[in-house]
Amino acid sequence: MTKFEQLPNELILMCFHYFDFYHLYETFYYLNQRFHELIKYQTKIHIDLSPIPSKKFLRFCFQLNQLITASQNYPLSIVASDEHKFNLIFDDLFQDQFSKLKALTLSDINAETIDGIIFDETTKLYERLERLSLLGTISRGNGGIFDTGCLCVGLISSEMKSLKYLHLNFNPSEPDCEYCDRFKSWYGK
């Protein structure tokens, strides 16, 4: 009979792929030196902010920051539906460390925040992002000036050099947006 610890690294990494990074880290990172090294240097980091409890969020972020700094193993994708967590992780903690991000899935984040992250001149996500999904309700930015139409125009522009997949399935929250009416007429909504 074979124990999980006796499996070859390749099979363990395949199993690790089924975990979101938070649970993988919490469950296996400190279990033994071998798992520690596999997670630190060989695991592809895909972060879903949703399952991280609010009470443990900052601690996990600091641990993730240390792991990324030590290993240079940068996150490949992020899924976020909590604007507070999203802003905290992007603006305050590791904006520069997400420059190699390949995929981003966001729901219920305001348009100005999304635009500010994607088209930021420091991270230049617009040059590297390959997959982008916007879901849920995308609202105007602070003050109601920035709308989803401006964001959509930017997303389909030539600035998005590496974008291969764009999934827009959201309800714009501003009924007076000229682009929103045009999108509704295109899709019969």
C-alpha distance (Angstrom), angle and dihedral (degrees) to the residues before:
residue distance angle dihedral
M1 . . .
T2 3.82 . .
K3 3.78 124.4 .
F4 3.79 122.0 -144.7
E5 3.82 90.6 -114.0
Q6 3.81 90.0 58.3
L7 3.79 95.4 57.6
P8 3.81 117.4 107.5
N9 3.80 117.2 -97.7
E10 3.80 92.6 -107.6
L11 3.81 92.6 59.7
I12 3.78 93.2 44.2
L13 3.81 90.4 51.7
M14 3.81 89.1 50.9
C15 3.81 89.2 53.4
F16 3.81 91.0 46.4
H17 3.81 88.7 57.0
Y18 3.83 89.7 70.4
F19 3.82 92.6 61.0
D20 3.77 125.8 79.5
F21 3.79 107.3 -120.6
Y22 3.79 95.9 -109.2
H23 3.81 93.7 57.4
L24 3.79 92.2 40.2
Y25 3.78 90.3 53.2
E26 3.81 94.7 44.3
T27 3.81 93.3 46.8
F28 3.80 105.5 38.5
Y29 3.81 112.4 14.4
Y30 3.81 96.6 86.1
L31 3.81 96.6 29.0
N32 3.80 95.9 95.5
Q33 3.81 140.6 -26.5
R34 3.80 94.2 -98.2
F35 3.82 94.6 54.8
H36 3.79 89.3 42.3
E37 3.83 90.6 56.8
L38 3.81 93.8 43.0
I39 3.80 92.3 52.6
K40 3.79 93.9 41.9
Y41 3.81 98.8 48.8
Q42 3.80 111.6 14.3
T43 3.79 109.9 30.6
K44 3.79 116.4 99.2
I45 3.78 105.2 -126.4
H46 3.80 114.6 -129.4
I47 3.80 111.0 168.7
D48 3.78 125.6 -158.3
L49 3.80 108.5 -174.5
S50 3.82 94.0 -164.6
P51 3.82 101.2 79.1
I52 3.80 93.6 47.8
P53 3.82 107.8 102.8
S54 3.80 113.1 -126.1
K55 3.81 91.1 -123.8
K56 3.82 91.1 57.3
F57 3.80 98.3 36.1
L58 3.82 99.5 96.0
R59 3.79 93.0 43.6
F60 3.80 90.8 50.5
C61 3.81 91.1 47.5
F62 3.79 92.1 53.4
Q63 3.81 91.1 47.0
L64 3.79 90.0 48.9
N65 3.78 90.3 49.0
Q66 3.82 90.7 53.1
L67 3.79 91.3 47.1
I68 3.82 93.2 50.3
T69 3.81 92.6 45.2
A70 3.81 93.4 49.5
S71 3.80 98.6 41.7
Q72 3.82 103.2 28.6
N73 3.83 84.5 -137.2
Y74 3.81 99.2 144.4
P75 3.82 124.8 -159.0
L76 3.80 113.8 -98.2
S77 3.81 98.5 -164.4
I78 3.79 141.6 13.6
V79 3.80 130.4 -162.8
A80 3.81 115.9 -163.8
S81 3.78 135.0 172.5
D82 3.80 99.1 158.9
E83 3.79 112.0 79.8
H84 3.82 93.1 -160.4
K85 3.82 93.1 55.1
F86 3.79 91.3 41.7
N87 3.82 93.0 52.2
L88 3.77 92.1 45.1
I89 3.77 94.8 51.9
F90 3.81 95.9 42.0
D91 3.78 104.8 35.3
D92 3.75 104.0 31.0
L93 3.79 110.7 24.5
F94 3.76 115.4 29.0
Q95 3.73 114.9 -4.4
D96 3.81 91.5 138.5
Q97 3.82 92.6 49.2
F98 3.80 93.2 60.2
S99 3.77 94.0 63.6
K100 3.82 90.4 107.3
L101 3.80 94.4 50.1
K102 3.83 112.2 137.2
A103 3.84 103.1 -177.9
L104 3.78 134.8 33.5
T105 3.82 128.5 -178.1
L106 3.79 116.2 -174.4
S107 3.78 133.3 175.4
D108 3.78 130.2 -179.9
I109 3.82 93.9 6.1
N110 3.80 118.9 133.1
A111 3.80 120.2 -105.8
E112 3.79 95.7 -120.1
T113 3.82 91.9 54.7
I114 3.81 92.1 48.7
D115 3.80 91.9 48.1
G116 3.80 91.6 47.0
I117 3.81 92.1 53.4
I118 3.80 98.9 42.5
F119 3.81 97.2 42.6
D120 3.82 96.6 38.2
E121 3.82 111.3 133.9
T122 3.82 92.8 -141.1
T123 3.80 99.0 56.8
K124 3.82 97.0 24.3
L125 3.80 91.9 -157.7
Y126 3.79 88.0 165.1
E127 3.81 87.7 71.5
R128 3.84 98.0 48.2
L129 3.80 108.5 26.5
E130 3.82 110.0 112.8
R131 3.83 101.3 173.7
L132 3.78 128.2 34.3
S133 3.80 128.9 173.9
L134 3.80 123.4 -178.4
L135 3.80 114.5 -170.3
G136 3.79 140.3 167.5
T137 3.78 121.2 17.8
I138 3.77 116.9 -16.4
S139 3.80 109.5 -164.4
R140 3.77 133.1 -166.2
G141 3.76 117.5 -86.6
N142 3.78 125.7 -103.9
G143 3.77 110.5 -47.8
G144 3.80 92.8 16.9
I145 3.81 94.3 -98.0
F146 3.81 102.1 115.0
D147 3.80 113.8 65.1
T148 3.79 136.9 -168.3
G149 3.81 91.6 -107.5
C150 3.80 91.2 64.8
L151 3.78 89.4 48.4
C152 3.82 92.7 49.9
V153 3.80 92.0 49.0
G154 3.80 89.3 53.4
L155 3.80 92.7 47.5
I156 3.79 94.1 54.6
S157 3.81 93.9 42.8
S158 3.79 126.1 105.9
E159 3.82 89.1 -103.8
M160 3.81 88.6 80.6
K161 3.81 91.5 77.5
S162 3.82 100.6 168.3
L163 3.81 100.7 31.7
K164 3.81 109.5 130.4
Y165 3.81 100.3 159.7
L166 3.78 127.3 37.3
H167 3.80 119.3 176.5
L168 3.80 115.3 -175.2
N169 3.78 112.7 -179.5
F170 3.75 106.0 147.5
N171 3.77 141.0 121.2
P172 3.79 111.0 -123.7
S173 3.78 108.9 -135.0
E174 3.79 96.4 -149.0
P175 3.81 111.6 81.0
D176 3.81 94.1 -169.1
C177 3.80 95.7 60.6
E178 3.83 110.3 124.9
Y179 3.81 91.7 -147.9
C180 3.81 92.3 51.3
D181 3.80 91.5 59.4
R182 3.79 90.3 48.1
F183 3.84 91.6 50.6
K184 3.80 90.9 48.6
S185 3.82 91.3 51.7
W186 3.83 91.2 48.2
Y187 3.79 93.0 53.0
G188 3.80 98.6 33.2
K189 3.80 95.8 -116.4
